[in-house]
Amino acid sequence: MSVFFSRFFFAALFAVLPTSFAQVRAEVWPEKPVKILVPYPPGGACDAVGRLFAEKLSERLRQPVVVENRPGAGTAIGAEFLAKSAPDGYTLAVTPTGQLTILPHVVKALHFDPFKSFTPISQLAYTSVVIAASPDFPAKTLQEAVHAAKANPGEVSYSSSGSATIIHLAGEYFANTAGVSFLHVPYKGSAPAVAALLGGEVNLAFDTLTILHPQIKAGKVKGLAIAAPARSPLLPDLPTVSELGYPGFEVPSWFGLIAPAGLPDEITQRLNREVAAILQNGEVRKKLSALGLTIWPSTPEQLGQRIRDDYEKYGRVARQANLAFD
Amino acid sequence: MELLSNLSLGFDAVLTFQNLWYCFLGALLGTLIGVLPGLGPVATIAMLLPVTYGLPPLSALIMLAGIYYGAQYGGSTTAILVNLPGESSSVVTCLDGYAMARQGRAGAALGIAALGSFFAGTAATLLIAAAASPLAEFALRFGPAEYFSLMFLGLITAVALAHGDFFKAIAMVALGLTLGLVGIDVNSGVERFTFGLPELSDGVSFVALSMGLFGVAEILANLELREKREVFTQNIGSLLPSRQDLRAAFKPVLRGTLLGSALGILPGGGAVLSSFTSYTLEKRLAKDPSRFGKGAIEGLAGPESANNAGAQTSFIPLLVMGLPSNAVMALMVGAMMIHGVVPGPQVMTERPELFWGLIASMWLGNFFLVLLNLPLIGIWVRLLKVPYRLLYPVVLVFCCVGVYSVSNSVFDVGLALFFGFVGYLFLKLGCEPAPLLLGFVLGPMMEENLRRAMLLARGDASVFFTRPISCTLLVLCIALILLLAWPQARKARETAFQEG
């Protein structure tokens, strides 16, 4: 009798609490729509990547996958929201480079741990930082720009999409590497930063290939170099920074897929396989490459390692540029 | 003649059954979400983005653009009927539009808003077609020094917005500036007045602030009155504006269109500035400025045309350079990217059918909007007959949904309610919320550009006077200040304002 009752009790519990048990039922995942958080407002590259993968994942998982924008506090709000979500495979997030590798160095009161709060799933794609010069600026090559900066320390200005963003750190990282000092002029996002370059307000701009390649292609600004291991097929004439005498200077701006810490391993592996398959899809590659993004498949461990490596790298740059609080 | 051939290319691309349908659908959806308080084009376009995956890029962009300018139309409807600005640019519409509605002239107000907007939309579309590229070049010449001077001019005119005590207006502008300080400072990356709340690090949400100060406060204040609104719902008046109204509105519409077209090109505050500036201009030009804020038709027609013209010309930086000037344009970039169109200067040459098709669709969209809106006026006006106890809970719910939808934040909903109580206090104290909102919008941009200009000029303040555009704007500011400070002018002003 008591066995019957306890069974009845548990059955009732299952019936009223289906969601709380979902996390242990990894074998039947996904049973309901999956949410992908994007820590930016709709419209940017991160959002485009999120929506592209949401569409393709939805086909493969046979469940609706919806993008939810949780912008704010330089992506910290999105990260905190994800960290507090249940690790049941129904809440995932696209993480941009700076979220887990720069933010923890420059913001004191974060309610998440870049290593302990999340489960890495897979790298998705990356674009590289490009250095461009305004049409009015006399320098036509990276070397000339460096010479100009050496001759007048702190006089050559560059625009960035904001303070303590990957773009800002790329600028400071390059200044350190080349042994010069630039005047950093932050803007509210990439669009005004690039407009400032077009209008000649600033001499140089650092931004991603996604943002700058249409302007360079149209001859509106002068492309100086790309901080990538190899030239981009979008701009085959644009030299890499390494070629120009700063070997190993690479600043990829990447996107990864993560979930809250404690995601069951079966779900992590399943998602990693699905992402790998999506990245092989010709249409996806074409859409990404039109945006200056290159596919970047990886294992979950490789994404975890990437986060740790970049965390160290940008921590050094942030400290040298006096951006870090410690 | 290049213009004509370009436009015909555009119309060729648009005049297919499918594109016309999406243009109409966009305008309709835009009107609806514009009417719903708080629910803005950003949230709607974001939600509809996945729906456009299967469409050809031109159809998708036509529909999304339609939602944007349709929302401008719809936003004024709510502003006129229930004193709720759906968009920052319809804040000014509340001032005289709502006053007209209270006088039983809601139909005339809606009609003038629709016709003025149509005229402005048509003129601005032609302007884009004729001169998008040179205009974009001009906008690029606007550096931080010019922006600062323009914002400064805007702030000085803000005082003219108030129709109460002069010092209260200044206090409200100052309060707006102070609220604008909240959040991460763009130049240094330092958090200010956030009390450690991450939700405040991007500043106070404009939608939460305006919904609270206008909408929630209005509802609270009306709870004191017992269905007093009956008085003006009985007497709705004629649905369409009279010939006299049209004559009074004609010149303000022309001036508003010019002003809006010019300011809309500038990224950031263009649309807001143009409607506020138009209002100030009309008030200055009016023979009897004391009518403003009490249902002056010029105070409605000018800003309504200005904000619609501004909405159209804000497409210029996006279309010509691929650089979005506001959140909706950023979404259009997103939509283009998803459809494999890389936004940038090459769109005009590589995808002319897309570029000119979108421009042609804007005119058609504006035409659809008039067709939609004029017959709808009767229905909207009938909404005023809905008793308070039914209408206001619904409005409150939509406000909350709208505020939440901006960035999926519950915090912002709480903030809107908080500002609702603050706004109620302001009403009791006779303080106008409009100057506060202008200070709130312009203050952060003004500071950002002041500091950027100083940074780029290495601390040399003369930069504001050596750059010709900036210098002209500052001279205008000084002239305005002198005008305000001139004892006689001020005395005349005060008597004019104390009449009401």
Interface residues (C-beta under 8 A of the other chain):
Chain A: P41 P42 G43 G44 A45 D47 A48 R51 L52 A54 E55 V67 E68 N69 R70 P71 G72 A73 G74 A76 I77 E80 V106 A109 H111 S157 G162 S163 A164 L183 V185 P186 Y187 K188 G189 A191 P192 V194 A195 A196 L198 G199 E201 V202 H213 P214 Q215 K217 A218 K220 K286 K287 A290 L291 L323
Chain B: V42 I45 A46 L49 P50 Y53 L140 R141 F142 G143 P144 I184 V186 N187 S188 G189 G196 P198 E199 S201 D202 P267 G268 P317 M321 G322 L323 P324 S325 A327 A330 L331 M332 V333 G334 M337 I338 G340 V342 P343 G344 P345 Q346 S407 N408 S409 E448 R452 L455 L456
